[in-house]
Amino acid sequence: MKINLNQLTQHLAGHLLPFYLISGDEPLLVQKASDQIREKAKASGYDERERFQVEAGFDWNELFQSANEMSLFSSRKTIEVRIPGKLTDHARKTLLELAERPNEDNLFIVVTGKLESSTTKSKWFLQLEKQIGFIQIWPLENKDFAPWIRQQFAMHNHTIEPEALDILADRVDGNLLAAHQEIEKLLLLTENPLINTELVIQAVGDSSRYDVFDLTNACLFGELPRAVKILNGLKAEGTEAPIILWALSRELRTLSMVLTRLSAGQPKRQVFQQNGVWKNREAAYEAAMSRCSISLINKLLTQAGRVDSTIKGLEKSDTWMELHALILGMCRTDANTRLIPALIS
């Protein structure tokens, strides 16, 4: 059965399943899900814990041996298996066999990296999913970040003022590890169950750390305030302007090609695949395509050319002001246009 990460707490309030598989590339969320299941298992009498790290040459028979051995110190044990690489044929066969032969004295927690849809839709996996609890973890979207922070405080019987939540979310800006560290720090700083704005302002530093792909993603989604903040952060961190221009220009060229081929009647799925727009970026491109015409993209590419000339000293202008102008153009909407004076003042 599939278990949404947001429903895991509710699920664990009931009976444990004998086998859980957690997949995802967000280490903090994967770890927290593992910890929740482990804590519930310990409270349910699974006092012993065995851990296996699957590497090259791993002997899968060790899992069968562990599953069949009587515990030396407890009648019940948790068996944790971490599989950092791809699921081999031997791995698939072993997991399926263990799941189909549950032992009430054992609880399996298997952790893998992100599983592609070709795996999760395969016949063997669908058969496995019927026997286990499958928790598929995705990176949080921007809209889910503040609720996630609120939930973390709630799990420790704390609440956070709305303004304090906005400040905290803005300071850590999508960095889950930084958010986790700040939450832990705030919980240590006060015994008051209410986290107020004054405490957050005093305690939380600016933990945002950006790369050029954060910037291009914000531009594609038309998130102007975020894009300006990231560009300023990249400048402060010493990122070179040519690298930023390369990333922005690449997205503009891809957008131009995608829009051109779509206007010629080619299927969207085919166009995306041909131009390297993979599933995790489709939403960003859909957002950009809803705002941008081919004509606008071509104008922005011309503008990017002027930025390049400025960087090379062929035009007299401020490179960073030109980059600001370029992202303003990429993010342009009626709502964003009204924000421009405040953002550049």
N, C-alpha and C positions, 0 to 999 in steps of 0.2 A: 504494500500500500504506500502511496505517496503521502508524505507529511510535510506540509509547508513549514518553513522555519518559524513563522509567526504563530503557528499552532502547536509547536513542540511542547511548550510548557503545559498547555491544556491536555495534550496527549499523555504526557508523563504523569499527570494527576491520576490516570487510570492504571491499567495493568501494563507491564513491560512486555514488549515482543522479544523473542529469543535472538533476533538478528536485526542489526541496523547497518545501513550503508549510507555514509555521508560523502557527498562529492561536491567539489567546488574549488575555486582558485582564490578565495578570500580567506587567508589563514586565520584571522581573528574570529570570523563568524564560524568557520569550521571547528576551531578549538572550543568556542563557547558551546556549540551544539554537542560536541563530544563530552565536555565537562558536565553538561546538564544530564545527559544519559548516564554517565558514570556515577554522578552523585545520587541519582535515583536508584541505580543498581546497588550502590553501597547501602543505602537506606533500606533496600529490600533484601539484604542478606548476602549479596555477592561481595564477600569480603576479600577474596583473593583476586589478584590482577596479573595477567600475563600479557606481554607485549611482543609483537613481531614486526620487524621492518623488512619489507620485501625488497631484495636487491638481486643483482645478477647471480644466478646459481642457487637461489633460494629453494630449499627443500619443502615443498608443499605438504609432504607427509607429516611434517612437524605439527601442522595444524590439526590433522586427524588424531595424531598422538596426544596432543594437548586436550582435544575435545573428549577423548576417551579415557584419559587418566583421572583417577580420583584425586581430588584436592588433598594436600597434606595438612592444610591448616583450616580449611573451611569446607562446608558441604557444597558451596557455590562459588563460581569464579567468573570474572569478566575477561574475555580474550580480545585484545585489541590488535588489529592488523592495519598497518599503513602501507599503501601501495602507491608510490610516487610516480611510477611510469605507467605505460599502457597495460591494459588487462590482456595477458596472453591467453592462449587456448587453455593452458594448464590452470591458470588463475580462474578463468570463467568456469571450468569444469569443477574445480574444487569449491568455489563459493556456492555454486548451485547445489552441489551434493551436501554441503554442510547445512545450507538453508532448508533443504528438503528432509533432513534428518535431525530435527531440533532435539536438544537435550535440556530439560528444564533446569539442570544444574549449571548450565553454561549460558553466557550472554555474549554474543559477538558484536563488536563495534568495528566496522571496516571503513577506513577513510581513504578516499582516492582523490586525485585531481579532478578537474572538470571532465565530465563525460560528454562526448559529442552526441548529437541526436541520432547519429547512425548507430551508436551503441545502445542508447536508451530505448530505441524503437525496434531493436533486433529481437528475434524470437526468443533467444536464450535469456535476454534480460527481462523481457516481459514475463517470462515464466518465473524468473528470480523475484521480480517485484511483487508477485502474488504471495510470496512466502515471508517477506521481510518488511521493515520500515525503511523507506527510501527518502532521504532528505537531500534534496538538490539545492545547493546554495549559490545564489547569484550575487554579484556586487550590488550594493544599494544604489538606487537612483537618487538624484538630488532631492526629490520630493519625499523620499522615505527616510532621509537622514535625521531630521529633527525628531520624528516619531520614534526612531530607533534609540536616540539619546534619552528621550523621555522614558522609554520602556526599560532602559538599563537602570535608571534611578528607581523606577517602580519596583524592580526586582530586589532592590535593597531597602524597600519601604520608605523611599524618599520621593518627593515631588519637586519640580523645578518651576519657578515663575516663568511665564511666557516670554517676557523680555530677556530674562537670563538665558533661556533656551535659545532664543534668536542670536544672542551674542556668542554663546558657546559654539553653536553650529556655524556661525560666520567665521569665527576664529580658526577652527580646525578644518573647515571647508572640505568636507568629503574624505578627510584622512581618518580612517576608522581606528588605526592604531593610536594616533594622537588623541582622538576622542576618548578612547578607552583609558589612556593614561591620565587625561584631565579629569575624567569621571572618578577614577580611583583616588586622585589627589583631592578632589572636592569632598568626597566621602570621608576622607581622613581628617579634613580640616574642620569639620563641623559635626556636632551631634544633633543639630536642629534638623528635623525631617524635611524642612523646606529649604531648598537651595535658592537663595535670593540673588538678585542682580548685583548687589554690592560685592558679594563673595566671589562671583564669577569674574567680575572686572578686576578684582584684586589678585585672583589666583591664576587666571588662565593667560598664557602667552599666545603669541601668534604662531600656530603650529603648521600653517599651510606650507606645503612644499609642492612646487609645480614642475611640470615639464611641458614641452611644446605641444604634446598631444592633448593635454588638458585644455590648452588654448584653442586648438583647432576644433575640439569637441564643443566647447562653449560657443564658438563662432557658428558652427553648423546648426546648433540648436537656437541661435539667435539670442543667447543669454548675454546681453551687452554689459551689464554691471560686472558679472563674473569674468567676462573676457578682459575687460579693462583691468580688473584686479589682478588677474593672472599675468597679463602683460607687464604690469608694474612690478609684480613679484619676480618675474623672470629677469627683468632689467636689474632689480636690486640684487639678485643672486648671481649676476655676472654672466647670464646667458648671452651669447653673441647674437647680434641682430641678423646676420646671414642665415643662421640656423632657424630662427623664427620665421624669416621670410620664406625659406625653403619649404617649411611645413605648411604655411598658409597657401603658398603658390601651388603646392602639390594637391591640396584639397580643391582649390579653384579649378585646376586643370581636370581633375577627376569629375567634378560637378559638371563642367562644360561638356565633357565627353558623354556622361550619363544623360544629360538633358538632350543633347543632340541625337543620340541613338534612340531615346524614348520618343522624341518627336518624329522620328522616321518610322515608328510603329513597331520597334523591336520589343519583345517581352521584358518586363521589368526584371524578373528573376535572372534571365540570361544576361541582361545589361549589367546588373550588379556583380554577377560572378565574373564576367569578362573584365571588369574594371576594379576588381579587388575590394568591392564593398561587401564585407562579410556580415554575417547575421548580427554580430554585436554592434555594428555601426549602421545598420539599416535605418533605425529610428532617427539617428542624427541626420542622415541624408534625406530621409522623408521630410524632416522638418525644414531643412534648407531648400529642398525642391518646392515646398509649398510657398516659400517667400521669394525665391530668386528665379528670374528669367534668364535665358541664354544671353540676352542683350546685357543684363546687369553683370553677369559673370564675366563677359568679355571686357566690360568697362573696368571691373575689379582687377582683371589680369593686366590690363594696361596700367592701372594704378600700381600694381605690384612691380611692374617694370620700372616705374619712376622711383620706387623705394630702392630697387636694385641700383639704379643710377646714382642715387644719393649715397648709398653705402660705398660705392666705388669712387665717390668724389666727383662724378660727372655732372651732378646737379647740386646747387647750393641750397640745402635745406636740412632740417633736423631729422635724423633717421628715425628717432623714436616717435616724434610727432607724426611722421609719415606712416609708421606702423600703426599708431593709434587711429589715424584716418582710415587705414585699410580695414581694420577690424570693425570700425564703425560702419563701414560700407557693407561688410559681410553680415553684420547683425541687424541691418536696417529693417525696422518695421515702423509703423505709425507710432506705436507706444514708445519704442526705443528712441525715435527721433526727438521726442519731448524730453528724454533723459540726457541727451548729449550735452547741453550747457552745464548741467550740474556735474557730469562726469569729467569734463575736461577743464573745469575751472580750478 
